Amino acid sequence: MKRVLITSMAILGFIVTSSAQNKGKIEIGLNAGLNSSNASTGYDSADPSIGFNFGASADYYFSNSWSLKAKLIYDRKGWDNDLIQVSDQFDPVVRYASTDINLDYLTVPLMASWHFGNRKNWYLNFGPYIGFLMNAKETRFDSDIKESFNKVDGGLAFGLGVKIPVSDKFKVFIEYEGQGGMAELFKYNDYDDTIMNARSSLNVGINFLLY
C-alpha cells in the first residue's frame, strides 16, 4: 500500500509543479451523499451496507484544466448480514445471530482533479486517501466493537462529477465517488487474504468561488 500511495503523491506533485505558473481560483464545496459499502478481499466481499457521508472540499486551480482537491468527509462504511455469537460459556451449543456492522470514519482524500468539457464543468478526481476510525458498532445489540478494527485506513479515491452553474460564483454539483481500501481492516485477521474497505457514493453539493 505504501508504494501505491507514494506513487500517487508523486503524480500529484508533478501535476502541481508542472502547472504552478497558472495560478487560478479557489473553490469551496459542501456535499452530502448516499454510500454503498462493504468489506472485500478483492475477489470476495460481504453484503453491502447503505450509509451516508457529508463533507467539505477545497479546490485550488493551477490551470483551467487542473486543480488540487482536498476533502474532509464524515463517512459511514460497513457491511450487512454478519454473524455475532449470542450463546454464553454455559450454553453447550454455539449460537449466532445476524447483525450489521457500522464503521464511521473521518476521511481525508487528496486528489488531482481534471476539469474537461467546453466549459470545464465536468471533472475527474483521483488520488490517495487516509481514514481515521471514529466509531464501530454492531446493530444487533448496539455493541461497541471499535477495538476489533485498525484505527487508520488508507487507499485510493476517485470520482466523476459535473458542476451546474447558478451564477458566476455559485454552482451545484452531482458526483459519483469511490474509495478502494488498501489497508487491513481488522486488528486480528485469521485469514490469508487482506480484508479491506470498499465504498462508493452518489453525492450532491454546492460550490462557492472564493478567489
DABEL-V833537 format. One record per pair of residues at least 24 apart in sequence whose C-alpha atoms are under 10 Angstrom apart, sorted by the first residue. I is the first residue (numbers start at 1). J is the second residue. Records with the same first field share a line. If there is no record, write none. Layout:
I = J / J
This chain:
1 = 154 / 155 / 156 / 181 / 182 / 183 / 184
2 = 154 / 155 / 182 / 183
4 = 127 / 128 / 155 / 156 / 182
5 = 127 / 128 / 129 / 130 / 154 / 155 / 156 / 182
6 = 128
7 = 127 / 128
8 = 110 / 111 / 112 / 126 / 127 / 128 / 156
9 = 110 / 111 / 112 / 127 / 128
11 = 111 / 112 / 127
12 = 67 / 68 / 110 / 111 / 112 / 113 / 126 / 127 / 128
13 = 68 / 112
15 = 62 / 66 / 67 / 68 / 112 / 113
16 = 60 / 61 / 62 / 63 / 66 / 67 / 68 / 112
17 = 62
18 = 62
19 = 61 / 62 / 63 / 64 / 65 / 66 / 67
20 = 61 / 62 / 63
21 = 62 / 63
22 = 61 / 62 / 63 / 64 / 66
23 = 60 / 61 / 62 / 63 / 64 / 67
24 = 60 / 61 / 62 / 63 / 64 / 66 / 67 / 211
25 = 59 / 60 / 61 / 62 / 63 / 64 / 67 / 209 / 210 / 211
26 = 58 / 59 / 60 / 61 / 62 / 67 / 68 / 69 / 208 / 209 / 210 / 211
27 = 57 / 58 / 59 / 60 / 61 / 67 / 69 / 169 / 170 / 171 / 206 / 207 / 208 / 209 / 210 / 211
28 = 56 / 57 / 58 / 59 / 60 / 69 / 70 / 71 / 170 / 206 / 207 / 208 / 209 / 210 / 211
29 = 55 / 56 / 57 / 58 / 59 / 71 / 170 / 171 / 172 / 173 / 205 / 206 / 207 / 208 / 209
30 = 54 / 55 / 56 / 57 / 58 / 71 / 72 / 73 / 172 / 173 / 204 / 205 / 206 / 207 / 208
31 = 55 / 56 / 57 / 73 / 172 / 173 / 174 / 175 / 203 / 204 / 205 / 206 / 207
32 = 56 / 73 / 74 / 75 / 201 / 202 / 203 / 204 / 205 / 206
33 = 75 / 174 / 175 / 176 / 177 / 200 / 201 / 202 / 203 / 204 / 205
34 = 75 / 76 / 176 / 200 / 201 / 202 / 203 / 204
35 = 75 / 76 / 77 / 78 / 177 / 178 / 199 / 200 / 201 / 202 / 203
36 = 76 / 77 / 78 / 79 / 178 / 198 / 199 / 200 / 201 / 202
37 = 76 / 77 / 78 / 79 / 80 / 102 / 103 / 178 / 179 / 197 / 198 / 199 / 200 / 201
38 = 77 / 78 / 79 / 80 / 101 / 102 / 196 / 197 / 198 / 199 / 200
39 = 77 / 78 / 79 / 80 / 101 / 181 / 185 / 195 / 196 / 197 / 198 / 199
40 = 79 / 180 / 181 / 185 / 193 / 194 / 195 / 196 / 197 / 198 / 199
41 = 181 / 182 / 184 / 192 / 193 / 194 / 195 / 196 / 197 / 198
42 = 180 / 181 / 182 / 193 / 194 / 195 / 196 / 197 / 198
43 = 193
44 = 195
45 = 79 / 195 / 196 / 197 / 198
46 = 78 / 79 / 80 / 81 / 82
47 = 78 / 79 / 80 / 81 / 82 / 100
48 = 77 / 78 / 79 / 80 / 81 / 100 / 198 / 199
49 = 76 / 77 / 78 / 79 / 80 / 81 / 100 / 101 / 102 / 199
50 = 76 / 77 / 78 / 79 / 80 / 102 / 199 / 200 / 201
51 = 75 / 76 / 77 / 78 / 79 / 102 / 103 / 104 / 199 / 201
52 = 76 / 77 / 104 / 201 / 202 / 203
53 = 77 / 104 / 105 / 106 / 107 / 201 / 202 / 203
54 = 203 / 204 / 205
55 = 106 / 107 / 108 / 205
56 = 205 / 206 / 207
57 = 108 / 109 / 110 / 207
58 = 110 / 207 / 208 / 209 / 210
59 = 111 / 112 / 113 / 207 / 209
60 = 112 / 113 / 211
61 = 112 / 113 / 114 / 115
63 = 114 / 115
64 = 114 / 115 / 116 / 119 / 120
65 = 113 / 114 / 115 / 116 / 117 / 120 / 121 / 123
66 = 112 / 113 / 114 / 115 / 116 / 120 / 123 / 124 / 125
67 = 111 / 112 / 113 / 114 / 115 / 123 / 125
68 = 110 / 111 / 112 / 113 / 114 / 125 / 126 / 127
69 = 109 / 110 / 111 / 112 / 113 / 125 / 126 / 127
70 = 108 / 109 / 110 / 111 / 112 / 113 / 127 / 129
71 = 107 / 108 / 109 / 110 / 111 / 129
72 = 106 / 107 / 108 / 109 / 110 / 131
73 = 105 / 106 / 107 / 108 / 109 / 131
74 = 104 / 105 / 106 / 107 / 108 / 131 / 132 / 134
75 = 103 / 104 / 105 / 106 / 107 / 131 / 132 / 133 / 134 / 199
76 = 102 / 103 / 104 / 105 / 106 / 107 / 134 / 135 / 136 / 199
77 = 101 / 102 / 103 / 104 / 105 / 136 / 197 / 198 / 199 / 200
78 = 102 / 103 / 104 / 136 / 137 / 138 / 197 / 198 / 199
79 = 103 / 138 / 197 / 198
80 = 138 / 139
82 = 138
83 = 138 / 140
84 = 138 / 140 / 141
86 = 140 / 141
97 = 140
98 = 138 / 139 / 140
99 = 137 / 138 / 139 / 140 / 141 / 142
100 = 137 / 138 / 139 / 140 / 142
101 = 136 / 137 / 138 / 139 / 140 / 142 / 143 / 145
102 = 135 / 136 / 137 / 138 / 139 / 142 / 144 / 145
103 = 133 / 134 / 135 / 136 / 137 / 138 / 145 / 146 / 149 / 197
104 = 131 / 132 / 133 / 134 / 135 / 136 / 137 / 146
105 = 130 / 131 / 132 / 133 / 134 / 135 / 136 / 151 / 152 / 153
106 = 130 / 131 / 132 / 133 / 134 / 135 / 152 / 153
107 = 131 / 132 / 133 / 152 / 153 / 154
108 = 132 / 154 / 157
109 = 154 / 155 / 156 / 157 / 158 / 179
110 = 156 / 157
111 = 156 / 157 / 158 / 159
112 = 158
113 = 158 / 159 / 160
114 = 160
115 = 160 / 161 / 162
116 = 162
117 = 162
119 = 163
120 = 162 / 163
121 = 161 / 162 / 163 / 164 / 165 / 171 / 173
122 = 160 / 161 / 162 / 163 / 164 / 173 / 174 / 175
123 = 159 / 160 / 161 / 162 / 163 / 175
124 = 158 / 159 / 160 / 161 / 162 / 175 / 176 / 177
125 = 157 / 158 / 159 / 160 / 161 / 176 / 177 / 178
126 = 156 / 157 / 158 / 159 / 160 / 177 / 178 / 179
127 = 155 / 156 / 157 / 158 / 159 / 179
128 = 154 / 155 / 156 / 157 / 158 / 179 / 180 / 181
129 = 153 / 154 / 155 / 156 / 157 / 158 / 179 / 180 / 181
130 = 154 / 155 / 156 / 157 / 181 / 183
131 = 155 / 181
146 = 186 / 187
147 = 186 / 187
148 = 185 / 186 / 187 / 188 / 189
149 = 184 / 185 / 186 / 187 / 188 / 189
150 = 183 / 184 / 185 / 186 / 187 / 188
151 = 185 / 186 / 187
152 = 183 / 184 / 185
153 = 181 / 182 / 183 / 184 / 185 / 196 / 197
154 = 179 / 180 / 181 / 182 / 183 / 184 / 185 / 196 / 197
155 = 179 / 180 / 181 / 182 / 183 / 196 / 197 / 198
156 = 180 / 181 / 182
157 = 181 / 199 / 200
158 = 200
159 = 200 / 201 / 202
160 = 202
161 = 202 / 203 / 204
162 = 204
163 = 204 / 205 / 206 / 207
164 = 206 / 207
165 = 206 / 207
166 = 206 / 207
167 = 208
168 = 208 / 209
169 = 207 / 208 / 209 / 210 / 211
170 = 206 / 207 / 208 / 209 / 210
171 = 205 / 206 / 207 / 208 / 209
172 = 204 / 205 / 206 / 207 / 208
173 = 203 / 204 / 205 / 206 / 207
174 = 202 / 203 / 204 / 205 / 206
175 = 201 / 202 / 203 / 204 / 205
176 = 200 / 201 / 202 / 203 / 204
177 = 201 / 202 / 203
178 = 202
